[in-house]
Amino acid sequence: MYGLVNRAIEGLVCEKFGKESWQNICRRAGLGDPSFLAMEAYDDAITYSLVGAASAELGLDPAAILEAFGTYWTSYTIEEGYGDLLSMMGNTLEDFLDNLDSMHTRVGGTMPELVPPSFDREPQPDGSSILHYRSEREGLAPMVLGLLKGLAQRFDVKIHIEQLEPAGKGHERFMVRRA
């Protein structure tokens, strides 16, 4: 994953738990005092070790950390200069979800080693949507839950999210309904 992700984890931890907690997490992860470059690609194992170390240090389930990170990610990327790109991807939650793959394609132009997930929104007759999430990376579905919550905040809508049974290896599904 790119350093932007690891820097966002740092931002979340420092904001919610303080700099000392971040330093302890880095030590637990065997990283010392890292300085991640946003546009540098890092081994996924580093990110996973940060999540594991945060879980141990903060006494939180890794899924809770990933979900909190997903929620945080939307505002973090806006602050890091991606606000205009996010704005171009749609004026509603549904439009934005429809354009997630397009957004990742655009970001991939500046991050050549990007291995993004894939998203596909399937509108339902009752106005809800099934969001299909496919990724080579295992265990990140809780992050998608958080991302959906963060996007709902961004678009000022209330939603109910239900994670459905997986549709296959690397293929998670989420029912998204406006509340």
C-alpha positions as CSV (number, residue, x, y, z in Angstrom):
1,M,0.0,0.0,0.0
2,Y,1.1,3.5,-0.5
3,G,2.5,5.6,2.3
4,L,-0.6,7.8,2.2
5,V,-2.5,4.9,3.8
6,N,0.1,4.5,6.6
7,R,0.2,8.2,7.2
8,A,-3.6,8.2,7.5
9,I,-3.3,5.5,10.2
10,E,-0.8,7.7,12.0
11,G,-3.1,10.6,11.7
12,L,-6.1,8.7,13.1
13,V,-4.1,7.3,16.0
14,C,-2.5,10.6,16.9
15,E,-5.8,12.4,16.7
16,K,-7.8,9.9,18.8
17,F,-5.1,8.5,21.1
18,G,-2.1,10.7,21.0
19,K,1.4,10.7,19.6
20,E,2.7,8.4,22.4
21,S,0.2,5.7,21.4
22,W,1.5,6.0,17.8
23,Q,5.1,5.6,18.9
24,N,4.2,2.6,21.0
25,I,2.3,1.1,18.0
26,C,5.3,1.6,15.7
27,R,7.6,-0.1,18.3
28,R,5.2,-3.0,18.6
29,A,5.1,-3.3,14.8
30,G,8.9,-3.3,14.7
31,L,9.1,-0.1,12.8
32,G,10.9,2.2,15.2
33,D,9.9,5.8,14.3
34,P,8.9,5.6,10.6
35,S,8.4,8.5,8.3
36,F,6.1,7.3,5.5
37,L,6.2,9.1,2.1
38,A,2.7,9.5,0.8
39,M,3.6,8.6,-2.8
40,E,5.9,5.7,-2.0
41,A,4.7,2.1,-2.2
42,Y,5.3,0.0,0.9
43,D,4.8,-3.7,1.5
44,D,1.2,-4.5,2.6
45,A,2.7,-6.4,5.6
46,I,3.7,-3.0,7.1
47,T,0.1,-1.8,7.1
48,Y,-1.2,-5.1,8.4
49,S,1.4,-5.0,11.2
50,L,0.4,-1.4,12.1
51,V,-3.2,-2.5,12.4
52,G,-2.2,-5.6,14.5
53,A,0.0,-3.5,16.8
54,A,-2.7,-0.8,17.2
55,S,-5.1,-3.6,18.2
56,A,-2.7,-4.8,20.9
57,E,-1.8,-1.3,22.1
58,L,-5.3,0.2,22.2
59,G,-7.1,-3.0,23.2
60,L,-9.4,-2.8,20.2
61,D,-10.5,-5.4,17.8
62,P,-8.6,-5.1,14.4
63,A,-12.0,-4.8,12.7
64,A,-12.9,-1.8,14.9
65,I,-9.6,-0.1,14.0
66,L,-10.2,-0.8,10.3
67,E,-13.7,0.6,10.5
68,A,-12.6,3.7,12.3
69,F,-9.8,4.1,9.7
70,G,-12.3,3.8,6.8
71,T,-14.5,6.5,8.3
72,Y,-11.4,8.8,8.9
73,W,-10.0,8.1,5.3
74,T,-12.6,10.3,3.6
75,S,-11.8,13.5,5.5
76,Y,-8.1,12.7,5.5
77,T,-7.8,12.4,1.7
78,I,-9.7,15.7,1.4
79,E,-7.2,17.4,3.7
80,E,-4.3,15.8,1.7
81,G,-5.3,17.5,-1.5
82,Y,-7.7,15.0,-3.1
83,G,-10.9,17.0,-2.4
84,D,-11.3,18.2,-6.0
85,L,-10.9,14.6,-7.3
86,L,-13.5,13.4,-4.8
87,S,-15.9,16.3,-5.8
88,M,-15.6,15.2,-9.5
89,M,-16.8,11.7,-8.7
90,G,-20.4,12.6,-7.9
91,N,-22.8,14.9,-6.1
92,T,-24.6,12.0,-4.3
93,L,-23.5,9.0,-2.4
94,E,-24.9,6.7,-5.1
95,D,-23.1,8.6,-7.9
96,F,-19.9,8.6,-5.9
97,L,-20.1,4.8,-5.4
98,D,-20.7,4.3,-9.1
99,N,-17.5,6.2,-9.8
100,L,-15.1,4.6,-7.3
101,D,-13.3,2.5,-9.9
102,S,-12.9,5.5,-12.1
103,M,-11.5,7.4,-9.2
104,H,-9.0,4.7,-8.6
105,T,-8.0,4.7,-12.3
106,R,-7.3,8.4,-12.0
107,V,-5.3,8.0,-8.8
108,G,-3.4,5.1,-10.5
109,G,-1.9,7.6,-12.9
110,T,0.1,9.1,-10.1
111,M,0.6,5.9,-8.2
112,P,1.8,3.3,-10.7
113,E,2.1,0.5,-8.1
114,L,-1.5,1.0,-6.9
115,V,-3.5,-2.2,-6.6
116,P,-6.9,-0.8,-5.9
117,P,-10.0,-2.7,-4.9
118,S,-12.9,-2.8,-7.3
119,F,-16.5,-1.6,-6.5
120,D,-19.7,-2.2,-8.3
121,R,-23.0,-0.7,-7.1
122,E,-26.1,-2.8,-7.9
123,P,-29.3,-0.7,-7.4
124,Q,-32.2,-2.5,-5.9
125,P,-36.0,-2.0,-6.7
126,D,-36.6,-0.7,-3.2
127,G,-34.1,2.1,-3.6
128,S,-31.3,0.4,-1.7
129,S,-28.0,-0.7,-3.2
130,I,-25.8,-3.8,-3.0
131,L,-22.2,-2.6,-3.1
132,H,-19.8,-5.3,-4.4
133,Y,-16.3,-5.0,-3.1
134,R,-13.5,-7.1,-4.6
135,S,-9.9,-7.0,-3.4
136,E,-6.7,-9.1,-3.5
137,R,-6.2,-8.0,0.1
138,E,-7.9,-10.1,2.7
139,G,-9.6,-8.8,5.9
140,L,-10.4,-5.2,4.8
141,A,-14.2,-5.4,4.7
142,P,-14.5,-3.5,8.0
143,M,-12.6,-0.7,6.4
144,V,-15.3,-0.6,3.6
145,L,-18.0,-0.3,6.4
146,G,-16.1,2.7,7.7
147,L,-15.6,4.2,4.2
148,L,-19.4,4.0,3.6
149,K,-20.0,5.7,7.0
150,G,-17.4,8.4,6.1
151,L,-19.0,9.0,2.7
152,A,-22.5,9.2,4.2
153,Q,-21.1,12.0,6.5
154,R,-19.5,13.7,3.5
155,F,-22.9,13.6,1.6
156,D,-24.9,14.4,4.7
157,V,-27.1,11.4,4.4
158,K,-28.1,8.8,7.0
159,I,-27.6,5.2,5.9
160,H,-28.0,1.7,7.2
161,I,-25.3,-0.8,6.2
162,E,-25.5,-4.5,6.4
163,Q,-22.6,-6.8,5.4
164,L,-24.0,-9.7,3.4
165,E,-22.6,-13.2,3.1
166,P,-19.4,-13.1,0.9
167,A,-20.0,-13.9,-2.7
168,G,-16.6,-15.6,-3.1
169,K,-13.0,-15.3,-2.2
170,G,-12.1,-11.6,-2.2
171,H,-15.7,-10.6,-3.0
172,E,-17.7,-9.0,-0.2
173,R,-21.2,-7.4,-0.5
174,F,-22.8,-4.7,1.5
175,M,-26.5,-3.7,1.5
176,V,-26.7,0.1,1.7
177,R,-30.1,1.7,2.5
178,R,-30.9,5.3,3.2
179,A,-32.2,5.6,6.7
